[in-house]
């Protein structure tokens, strides 16, 4: 009996998974749903061109939720932060565009993305010709792999045209949102509409919030699935899940990059085209890593709503370990609440774990100051971003080494165009799991590091650099076997 129950449960889980996978991929469909009315977002399947009318009872409650979701999407689509110029007609958003060209007619995605630069700002917010992919592109995918799911969406990895790896997102028919709604209202079609509006909202935000640390939206597809017409799949940039335990084992330089990426993102969100954006569901799982940079991937729970207030007591922010009360402005809004909520979450999920540990000793006072100031919310995002950029400048320029004693304890013999293939020992943190591979600003810092390790008897300068331009160096426990290599320089300790 127990085996039979286990088999039934496993079959149900497999059915949900296959249903969602079919929703994402293999059922033919058209590139777009029926055209929406002017200025409106695309409607999920079965949605009317205008907001639904309430008709009483339980049905009315569901229609009210759909109406609220619909109006929320409209607000994000139409909202413009105060002080920004109106959009010119040709600065249209994703859903206003004509049907996309085929992938063969479009410029390469990677080239277009790179042209925006690593610090793209306001000039890149509105792409005049977004590099759209559509249904015809995801019909010929390979390497489909289920990555995970949350309350609303399921995410898959896929390879398009055997070259471009992407993430596909769709409503999870076996997910919490759909299951709860169907139990309550017994109507899969309308429950899908309710859930799909969250994906539409995320699409609009990915299109409007164009930044180096926001995941890129490549396109979307409407197709029939599970007896529901025009189900929606989005096609986005693919990133690696953020694993905090793995991050804690990486070099300080890479952990600092994650924190810097996050602060640059939060600075942008505080001054975005939509106004100040807060991430209500702020957890590490909402972010991914792309080429070493942190990017936010889930925006369906983002908000631009500023809390209204009549007194400071209305501006209360509660966290598990701390509470804060912010000032109530004369306009009746809690001052910088969206910004401060993001910043404190960055402190409690990222800064405390990633910033201070194993940092260069001369940078620790400044890093401790940053961690303490954000933990107490003494600084806003502008000051926090400025201080982290200062740390980056000190680190890249080597200025952080000026106050340290750099008198070598030993003498070293320089051996050009040579390397030591073996004789490795382990150190932490290291860029190589079987050896001691660290980054240095110059040869003097490499000598200082080798002097600090009792087992270090030599080191090899490679021609590889990190994201800050620092040189990677292998530290060795002996120099018995030296081999020629035109791209490396070896330093051998001759006296202790």
C-alpha positions, 0 to 999 in steps of 0.5 A: 500500500505504501509503495502504491501511494508513493507511486501515485504521488510521484506520478502526480508530480511528473504530470505537473512537471510535464504539463509545465514543460509542454507549456514552455516548449512544444505546442505550436502557437503564434508570436503574439496574442490578439492585439491589445487596445492602445496603451494596454499591456498584452492580455493573458489568455482569455482576458478581455480587452478591458478590465473584467466586471464583477458578478458577485460571489466567489467569482467576483472575488477572483475577478476583483483580483484579476482586475487589481493585477491588470491595473497594476500592470497598466501602472507599470506600463504607463508610469513615468517618474516625476521630472522625466521627459515624455516618451517620443512616439518611437520609444515604444515598449516591448508590447507596442512593437510590430511582430519581431523579425526572425532570428536570422534577420536580427543582429547578434544578441551578445553583440547588442548587449555588449554595446550597451557597456558594463555601466549602462545608465539612462541612455540605455533604458529604452531600447528602440529595437529590442532583440526579440526572440519568439515562438519560432526560435523556441520550437527548435531548442535542445538541452532542455533542463528544469532549473526550478520553480517558485510560487508562480513560475517554472524556469527551464534552461534551453539552447536555441539554434545550438548556440545561445543558452537562455532561460525560459519562464512560464506559469507553473501549472503545478505551482502554489499560486495555480493550485491554491486558486483552483482549489478556491475558485475551480476555474483553471483558465481564470486562475491562469490569467491571474498568475500570468499577469505577474509574468507580464508585469515582470516582462514590462519591468525587465524592459523598462529597467535596462541596467547591467545588473538587471537580467536581459529580456530576449523575447516572449512567445504565446502558444496554446497549452493545457487547453488554455489558449495563448499561454505565455513564455518569456525568454531571458538571459541565463544566469547561474543560481546564487549559492551563498555557501559557494560564494563564501569559499571564493576569493574576497575579490570575487565576493566584493564584486558581488556586493559592488554589483548589488549596490550599483543595481540598488543605486539604479533602482533608487533613481530608475525611470519609474521612480524608486523601486523596492524588491519586496521579495529580497532574497539571494534566490532572486538573483543570479550570476552572469559572467561574475556579475550579480543580476536580479532575475525576479521582478514580479514582486517589485514595487514602486509604491511609496508608503503614505503617512500622517506621522513618523509612526506610520513609517515603521519597517520591521525586520527579523533582527531590527526595526526602523522608523523613518521620517514622514515627509510634508507630502505625506510619504515615508522618506526613502522607504523603498531605498532603505528597505533594499539597502538593509536587505542588502546588508543582512543578506550580503554585506555581513557575510561577503564584505569583511572576511579575508579582505586586505587588512588595510581595507578592513576599517573602511569595509567595517564602516560600510557594513556598520553604516548600512546596518544602522541605515545611517547612509542612503544608497548614494553614500553607500555606492560612493564608498564601495566605488572608493574601495574599488579604486583603492584596490585597483590602483594599489593605494591600499598597499601604501600604508603597509610594511613591504620590506622583503624577509627573503631574497628571490631570484627572477627566472624569466620565461619559466614556470613550475608545473607541480609543487603545489600547496593549498591556501584559502581563498584560492582561485584554484582548488588544488593549488594556491592561486591568488591575485596581486597588484605587483611583484612586491605584493607577491613577495609579501604573500610568499613571505607570509606562508612558511611553505612558500618557496617560489611563485609564478607570475601568469599572464592571466588577470582578474576582473580588476586587472590584477595578475594571477600568481601561483605560489609553490612549495618547491622549485625542483623542476622548472620548465620553459614557458614564454608567458610566465615568470618564476621567482625562486626564494634563495634565502629565508 
